[in-house]
């Protein structure tokens, strides 16, 4: 198992930037490029050289810095096959089952459409680390800008299948507002109630709520909990399909 060092830092208003460093090779990947200056500052601070960009999807706050960073560093830009025409400066297009090597570490590409049509996630399976972009958030999931509820539910199912101790790095600090919504649809979930209190305390101290874990999300994130009797009761969908429960949850969040 490779020893990866993850460096997390804020970008824009509520994005996170991530650098993934593999020490034996010296290779370093940026997960998405929300803002160039903080990424360059983080590289300088750590003394790392950028060798790769791993894009999860085409939105500007995820791929907008590609061209400038490639020009400044000569890095390789890797992004989703389904959006290769929308990913600036792309060198390699990847999809389900492809592997991205970062020195001794290997990231498995997972197709997770829904937020966008070609969205991918990168799972370092041996290290139990996953970068999920805007598909899964702490206590939330991405809006369905280009996909259907059925697509997104399938995508979330792929992430739920990862081991519970997988550390999940999502792209935004949305957790406190997500918690308020989660409590509105599953108020009897004691684990969620406790987590929401902890989140409020963390944010009051100015602390981050990301990363999270697959296990914690399965226990508290309403978008992963279509089987919950309490959630179904709140939604009035006791006998509905999981996809319909997810779709109604997403609809309510959009209007929350």
PyMOL commands that set and color helices and strands:
alter all, ss='L'
color gray80, all
select helices_A, chain A and resi 36-46+60-63+66-73+81-83+149-160+175-185+190-204+214-220+222-224+229-235+242-254
alter helices_A, ss='H'
color red, helices_A
select strands_A, chain A and resi 4-11+15-22+27-31+52-54+76-80+92-94+99-102+105-111+120-124+129-133+136-137+140-141+167-170+212-213
alter strands_A, ss='S'
color yellow, strands_A
deselect
rebuild
show_as cartoon
